[in-house]
Amino acid sequence: MPKQINIAEIQVKTWLTEEEAARYAGMSARQIRSLRLEGTQIGTLPYSRISANVRIKRTELDKFFEQHAVKSA
């Protein structure tokens, strides 16, 4: 059974797993993986990899969403 991901713990961490990043962003891990690998027209979600361990910096996730904010007319 997968470990329950606590959002309060995520908010104080610097580096997140894909699952934690998904929980933080309110998305699926598959969507996070797609943003990381394929990205959008603006760019891809930055990440670090050591062996098979992928980590996403929480501040980079925040910045990525800020860059994709839709501006009102």
N, CA, C and O atoms as CSV, one atom per row, in Angstrom:
chain,resi,resn,atom,element,x,y,z
A,1,MET,N,N,0.839,-1.179,0.000
A,1,MET,CA,C,0.000,0.000,0.000
A,1,MET,C,C,0.891,1.252,0.000
A,1,MET,O,O,1.799,1.364,0.824
A,2,PRO,N,N,0.628,2.212,-0.942
A,2,PRO,CA,C,1.469,3.406,-1.032
A,2,PRO,C,C,1.343,4.268,0.222
A,2,PRO,O,O,0.300,4.317,0.873
A,3,LYS,N,N,2.454,4.948,0.535
A,3,LYS,CA,C,2.467,5.857,1.689
A,3,LYS,C,C,1.564,7.048,1.396
A,3,LYS,O,O,1.595,7.610,0.301
A,4,GLN,N,N,0.768,7.422,2.377
A,4,GLN,CA,C,-0.094,8.588,2.249
A,4,GLN,C,C,0.777,9.839,2.201
A,4,GLN,O,O,1.669,9.993,3.035
A,5,ILE,N,N,0.541,10.728,1.250
A,5,ILE,CA,C,1.331,11.946,1.098
A,5,ILE,C,C,0.626,13.093,1.808
A,5,ILE,O,O,-0.498,13.455,1.459
A,6,ASN,N,N,1.290,13.655,2.801
A,6,ASN,CA,C,0.748,14.733,3.609
A,6,ASN,C,C,1.136,16.078,2.990
A,6,ASN,O,O,2.322,16.380,2.850
A,7,ILE,N,N,0.137,16.884,2.619
A,7,ILE,CA,C,0.399,18.159,1.953
A,7,ILE,C,C,1.180,19.114,2.858
A,7,ILE,O,O,1.977,19.907,2.356
A,8,ALA,N,N,0.973,19.060,4.173
A,8,ALA,CA,C,1.719,19.934,5.096
A,8,ALA,C,C,3.208,19.609,5.055
A,8,ALA,O,O,4.036,20.517,5.132
A,9,GLU,N,N,3.562,18.336,4.937
A,9,GLU,CA,C,4.964,17.936,4.831
A,9,GLU,C,C,5.559,18.399,3.504
A,9,GLU,O,O,6.718,18.810,3.445
A,10,ILE,N,N,4.774,18.331,2.459
A,10,ILE,CA,C,5.238,18.731,1.126
A,10,ILE,C,C,5.574,20.221,1.097
A,10,ILE,O,O,6.553,20.625,0.469
A,11,GLN,N,N,4.776,21.027,1.765
A,11,GLN,CA,C,4.950,22.475,1.718
A,11,GLN,C,C,6.242,22.954,2.367
A,11,GLN,O,O,6.642,24.098,2.153
A,12,VAL,N,N,6.900,22.115,3.150
A,12,VAL,CA,C,8.165,22.523,3.769
A,12,VAL,C,C,9.373,21.835,3.130
A,12,VAL,O,O,10.514,22.153,3.465
A,13,LYS,N,N,9.132,20.903,2.222
A,13,LYS,CA,C,10.234,20.203,1.560
A,13,LYS,C,C,10.778,21.041,0.407
A,13,LYS,O,O,10.041,21.809,-0.211
A,14,THR,N,N,12.055,20.891,0.123
A,14,THR,CA,C,12.668,21.575,-1.016
A,14,THR,C,C,12.529,20.743,-2.276
A,14,THR,O,O,12.128,21.264,-3.317
A,15,TRP,N,N,12.853,19.457,-2.201
A,15,TRP,CA,C,12.815,18.554,-3.351
A,15,TRP,C,C,11.662,17.564,-3.202
A,15,TRP,O,O,11.496,16.946,-2.150
A,16,LEU,N,N,10.873,17.419,-4.259
A,16,LEU,CA,C,9.696,16.552,-4.246
A,16,LEU,C,C,9.841,15.403,-5.231
A,16,LEU,O,O,10.468,15.548,-6.280
A,17,THR,N,N,9.259,14.264,-4.887
A,17,THR,CA,C,9.132,13.171,-5.851
A,17,THR,C,C,8.043,13.560,-6.842
A,17,THR,O,O,7.336,14.543,-6.620
A,18,GLU,N,N,7.895,12.816,-7.925
A,18,GLU,CA,C,6.820,13.113,-8.877
A,18,GLU,C,C,5.455,13.009,-8.200
A,18,GLU,O,O,4.564,13.814,-8.471
A,19,GLU,N,N,5.290,12.029,-7.331
A,19,GLU,CA,C,4.019,11.842,-6.638
A,19,GLU,C,C,3.729,13.020,-5.704
A,19,GLU,O,O,2.597,13.500,-5.636
A,20,GLU,N,N,4.752,13.482,-4.989
A,20,GLU,CA,C,4.577,14.637,-4.103
A,20,GLU,C,C,4.300,15.900,-4.914
A,20,GLU,O,O,3.458,16.711,-4.528
A,21,ALA,N,N,4.997,16.073,-6.025
A,21,ALA,CA,C,4.768,17.233,-6.897
A,21,ALA,C,C,3.349,17.220,-7.442
A,21,ALA,O,O,2.704,18.263,-7.545
A,22,ALA,N,N,2.870,16.036,-7.790
A,22,ALA,CA,C,1.507,15.895,-8.296
A,22,ALA,C,C,0.495,16.280,-7.224
A,22,ALA,O,O,-0.459,17.009,-7.496
A,23,ARG,N,N,0.703,15.793,-6.022
A,23,ARG,CA,C,-0.199,16.115,-4.906
A,23,ARG,C,C,-0.173,17.629,-4.636
A,23,ARG,O,O,-1.224,18.243,-4.452
A,24,TYR,N,N,1.003,18.217,-4.614
A,24,TYR,CA,C,1.177,19.655,-4.378
A,24,TYR,C,C,0.457,20.479,-5.444
A,24,TYR,O,O,-0.171,21.491,-5.133
A,25,ALA,N,N,0.549,20.042,-6.704
A,25,ALA,CA,C,-0.035,20.788,-7.822
A,25,ALA,C,C,-1.489,20.430,-8.097
A,25,ALA,O,O,-2.154,21.097,-8.890
A,26,GLY,N,N,-1.988,19.377,-7.444
A,26,GLY,CA,C,-3.368,18.954,-7.697
A,26,GLY,C,C,-3.512,18.279,-9.045
A,26,GLY,O,O,-4.545,18.409,-9.703
A,27,MET,N,N,-2.480,17.558,-9.459
A,27,MET,CA,C,-2.462,16.873,-10.752
A,27,MET,C,C,-2.104,15.407,-10.526
A,27,MET,O,O,-1.839,14.981,-9.401
A,28,SER,N,N,-2.104,14.656,-11.605
A,28,SER,CA,C,-1.657,13.268,-11.511
A,28,SER,C,C,-0.145,13.212,-11.722
A,28,SER,O,O,0.444,14.114,-12.317
A,29,ALA,N,N,0.470,12.147,-11.228
A,29,ALA,CA,C,1.906,11.957,-11.444
A,29,ALA,C,C,2.198,11.838,-12.933
A,29,ALA,O,O,3.259,12.260,-13.394
A,30,ARG,N,N,1.275,11.275,-13.679
A,30,ARG,CA,C,1.446,11.143,-15.132
A,30,ARG,C,C,1.506,12.523,-15.804
A,30,ARG,O,O,2.298,12.735,-16.722
A,31,GLN,N,N,0.670,13.451,-15.342
A,31,GLN,CA,C,0.692,14.806,-15.904
A,31,GLN,C,C,2.014,15.509,-15.571
A,31,GLN,O,O,2.583,16.201,-16.414
A,32,ILE,N,N,2.494,15.327,-14.342
A,32,ILE,CA,C,3.777,15.920,-13.949
A,32,ILE,C,C,4.896,15.349,-14.816
A,32,ILE,O,O,5.755,16.090,-15.292
A,33,ARG,N,N,4.886,14.044,-15.020
A,33,ARG,CA,C,5.902,13.389,-15.854
A,33,ARG,C,C,5.855,13.941,-17.274
A,33,ARG,O,O,6.899,14.165,-17.886
A,34,SER,N,N,4.660,14.160,-17.800
A,34,SER,CA,C,4.500,14.708,-19.146
A,34,SER,C,C,5.057,16.131,-19.224
A,34,SER,O,O,5.734,16.472,-20.193
A,35,LEU,N,N,4.782,16.956,-18.227
A,35,LEU,CA,C,5.324,18.324,-18.204
A,35,LEU,C,C,6.839,18.304,-18.108
A,35,LEU,O,O,7.522,19.153,-18.681
A,36,ARG,N,N,7.355,17.328,-17.379
A,36,ARG,CA,C,8.796,17.200,-17.191
A,36,ARG,C,C,9.482,16.749,-18.480
A,36,ARG,O,O,10.551,17.256,-18.821
A,37,LEU,N,N,8.883,15.812,-19.189
A,37,LEU,CA,C,9.519,15.236,-20.373
A,37,LEU,C,C,9.140,15.934,-21.676
A,37,LEU,O,O,9.989,16.122,-22.547
A,38,GLU,N,N,7.875,16.316,-21.816
A,38,GLU,CA,C,7.398,16.909,-23.070
A,38,GLU,C,C,7.199,18.411,-22.968
A,38,GLU,O,O,7.424,19.142,-23.932
A,39,GLY,N,N,6.776,18.871,-21.793
A,39,GLY,CA,C,6.603,20.296,-21.564
A,39,GLY,C,C,5.430,20.905,-22.306
A,39,GLY,O,O,4.496,20.216,-22.716
A,40,THR,N,N,5.509,22.225,-22.465
A,40,THR,CA,C,4.490,23.005,-23.157
A,40,THR,C,C,5.208,23.842,-24.205
A,40,THR,O,O,6.408,23.671,-24.419
A,41,GLN,N,N,4.495,24.731,-24.851
A,41,GLN,CA,C,5.129,25.616,-25.834
A,41,GLN,C,C,6.145,26.529,-25.169
A,41,GLN,O,O,7.098,26.967,-25.813
A,42,ILE,N,N,5.952,26.823,-23.882
A,42,ILE,CA,C,6.856,27.713,-23.156
A,42,ILE,C,C,8.106,26.981,-22.686
A,42,ILE,O,O,9.180,27.581,-22.633
A,43,GLY,N,N,7.997,25.714,-22.347
A,43,GLY,CA,C,9.158,24.954,-21.893
A,43,GLY,C,C,8.779,23.750,-21.052
A,43,GLY,O,O,7.600,23.455,-20.858
A,44,THR,N,N,9.783,23.067,-20.561
A,44,THR,CA,C,9.558,21.876,-19.749
A,44,THR,C,C,9.763,22.190,-18.265
A,44,THR,O,O,10.410,23.176,-17.910
A,45,LEU,N,N,9.206,21.343,-17.417
A,45,LEU,CA,C,9.351,21.469,-15.972
A,45,LEU,C,C,10.750,20.992,-15.580
A,45,LEU,O,O,11.086,19.834,-15.828
A,46,PRO,N,N,11.575,21.854,-14.972
A,46,PRO,CA,C,12.928,21.451,-14.583
A,46,PRO,C,C,12.894,20.355,-13.509
A,46,PRO,O,O,12.003,20.331,-12.660
A,47,TYR,N,N,13.878,19.453,-13.561
A,47,TYR,CA,C,13.967,18.380,-12.580
A,47,TYR,C,C,15.408,17.917,-12.464
A,47,TYR,O,O,16.251,18.255,-13.295
A,48,SER,N,N,15.681,17.141,-11.426
A,48,SER,CA,C,16.993,16.527,-11.241
A,48,SER,C,C,16.805,15.026,-11.179
A,48,SER,O,O,15.769,14.534,-10.732
A,49,ARG,N,N,17.829,14.294,-11.637
A,49,ARG,CA,C,17.772,12.838,-11.613
A,49,ARG,C,C,19.103,12.305,-11.117
A,49,ARG,O,O,20.165,12.675,-11.619
A,50,ILE,N,N,19.030,11.428,-10.122
A,50,ILE,CA,C,20.190,10.677,-9.652
A,50,ILE,C,C,19.778,9.222,-9.736
A,50,ILE,O,O,18.886,8.777,-9.014
A,51,SER,N,N,20.433,8.479,-10.624
A,51,SER,CA,C,20.022,7.109,-10.950
A,51,SER,C,C,18.579,7.152,-11.419
A,51,SER,O,O,18.255,7.898,-12.343
A,52,ALA,N,N,17.710,6.370,-10.803
A,52,ALA,CA,C,16.306,6.342,-11.205
A,52,ALA,C,C,15.456,7.298,-10.381
A,52,ALA,O,O,14.240,7.352,-10.562
A,53,ASN,N,N,16.074,8.049,-9.481
A,53,ASN,CA,C,15.337,8.942,-8.583
A,53,ASN,C,C,15.174,10.326,-9.187
A,53,ASN,O,O,16.146,11.061,-9.356
A,54,VAL,N,N,13.938,10.673,-9.508
A,54,VAL,CA,C,13.612,11.982,-10.070
A,54,VAL,C,C,13.117,12.872,-8.947
A,54,VAL,O,O,12.292,12.455,-8.135
A,55,ARG,N,N,13.620,14.101,-8.896
A,55,ARG,CA,C,13.179,15.073,-7.905
A,55,ARG,C,C,12.913,16.396,-8.597
A,55,ARG,O,O,13.633,16.797,-9.512
A,56,ILE,N,N,11.858,17.070,-8.139
A,56,ILE,CA,C,11.447,18.363,-8.676
A,56,ILE,C,C,11.495,19.370,-7.535
A,56,ILE,O,O,10.902,19.153,-6.479
A,57,LYS,N,N,12.195,20.458,-7.753
A,57,LYS,CA,C,12.300,21.489,-6.728
A,57,LYS,C,C,10.949,22.205,-6.617
A,57,LYS,O,O,10.394,22.657,-7.619
A,58,ARG,N,N,10.436,22.301,-5.408
A,58,ARG,CA,C,9.110,22.890,-5.195
A,58,ARG,C,C,9.034,24.310,-5.741
A,58,ARG,O,O,8.021,24.688,-6.328
A,59,THR,N,N,10.089,25.103,-5.556
A,59,THR,CA,C,10.084,26.480,-6.053
A,59,THR,C,C,10.069,26.525,-7.579
A,59,THR,O,O,9.508,27.451,-8.167
A,60,GLU,N,N,10.684,25.526,-8.227
A,60,GLU,CA,C,10.649,25.450,-9.701
A,60,GLU,C,C,9.245,25.104,-10.181
A,60,GLU,O,O,8.812,25.583,-11.229
A,61,LEU,N,N,8.537,24.283,-9.426
A,61,LEU,CA,C,7.156,23.946,-9.763
A,61,LEU,C,C,6.284,25.199,-9.662
A,61,LEU,O,O,5.460,25.460,-10.539
A,62,ASP,N,N,6.468,25.969,-8.590
A,62,ASP,CA,C,5.734,27.234,-8.433
A,62,ASP,C,C,6.038,28.179,-9.595
A,62,ASP,O,O,5.130,28.781,-10.168
A,63,LYS,N,N,7.316,28.303,-9.934
A,63,LYS,CA,C,7.744,29.195,-11.013
A,63,LYS,C,C,7.149,28.747,-12.361
A,63,LYS,O,O,6.715,29.575,-13.162
A,64,PHE,N,N,7.136,27.439,-12.595
A,64,PHE,CA,C,6.587,26.893,-13.841
A,64,PHE,C,C,5.118,27.292,-13.989
A,64,PHE,O,O,4.688,27.694,-15.070
A,65,PHE,N,N,4.346,27.180,-12.899
A,65,PHE,CA,C,2.940,27.555,-12.971
A,65,PHE,C,C,2.761,29.062,-13.121
A,65,PHE,O,O,1.842,29.501,-13.812
A,66,GLU,N,N,3.608,29.856,-12.497
A,66,GLU,CA,C,3.552,31.308,-12.662
A,66,GLU,C,C,3.816,31.700,-14.122
A,66,GLU,O,O,3.168,32.603,-14.651
A,67,GLN,N,N,4.770,31.017,-14.769
A,67,GLN,CA,C,5.100,31.300,-16.170
A,67,GLN,C,C,3.937,30.944,-17.093
A,67,GLN,O,O,3.827,31.486,-18.192
A,68,HIS,N,N,3.077,30.040,-16.649
A,68,HIS,CA,C,1.957,29.594,-17.470
A,68,HIS,C,C,0.635,30.233,-17.057
A,68,HIS,O,O,-0.430,29.807,-17.505
A,69,ALA,N,N,0.701,31.248,-16.207
A,69,ALA,CA,C,-0.523,31.939,-15.777
A,69,ALA,C,C,-1.171,32.622,-16.970
A,69,ALA,O,O,-0.491,33.217,-17.806
A,70,VAL,N,N,-2.470,32.533,-17.037
A,70,VAL,CA,C,-3.223,33.173,-18.114
A,70,VAL,C,C,-3.541,34.598,-17.665
A,70,VAL,O,O,-4.157,34.813,-16.622
A,71,LYS,N,N,-3.113,35.551,-18.464
A,71,LYS,CA,C,-3.323,36.962,-18.151
A,71,LYS,C,C,-4.689,37.402,-18.662
A,71,LYS,O,O,-5.055,37.104,-19.799
A,72,SER,N,N,-5.442,38.111,-17.825
A,72,SER,CA,C,-6.741,38.634,-18.230
A,72,SER,C,C,-6.553,39.841,-19.128
A,72,SER,O,O,-5.574,40.577,-19.009
A,73,ALA,N,N,-7.502,40.032,-20.024
A,73,ALA,CA,C,-7.419,41.168,-20.955
A,73,ALA,C,C,-7.853,42.448,-20.310
A,73,ALA,O,O,-7.844,43.497,-20.953
